[in-house]
């Protein structure tokens, strides 16, 4: 993707993100109705088996588990002598951790009430959705291209394609985030990646 197209895409995503923030701050009724409707629907598809699966999946996006994924990915890149890619990945991940917390403390949106999982802190945007989006994009564009064995690369892509989106989805399913929280987190994850890519696009290693 060219630098010009990256900037265009970043501006579009930023516009959508700011629109969601404005809707959250002003309690825009159509957004609130959408959030409530999706939450009510998710409550109709619960079962003990699915609940346990989703609780296990959502834990992958917790702080310590995310740190382990970050370390694993970083060590892999370093082992492949991709130090610039490792720095790049570190910057993206750092942004994906810090920025959601700043926004949460600024907006102070209250979480929905969950009977399945106890969570504290504010709701918008979803940090799990942000970091899982960053890990998903990084898996495709940084990690997978450096896996030489074709079978291993396909297995890695399939696993990350299943797991990381499910982390974001689990936040809605478990009623610890509204749909708009997760959507905002996904947009923020993409923006963190694009923003870092724009500043690092002059690097010689193959990055987005």
RARAPE-V391283 format. One record per run of one state. SS is the DSSP state (2 for helix, 1 for strand, 0 for the rest). FROM is the first residue (numbers start at 1). LEN is the number of residues. Records with the same first field share a line. If there is no record, write none. Layout:
SS=FROM-LEN, FROM-LEN
This chain:
0=1-2, 26-3, 44-4, 60-3, 80-3, 108-19, 147-3, 174-5, 201-8
2=3-23, 29-15, 48-12, 63-17, 83-25, 127-20, 150-24, 179-22
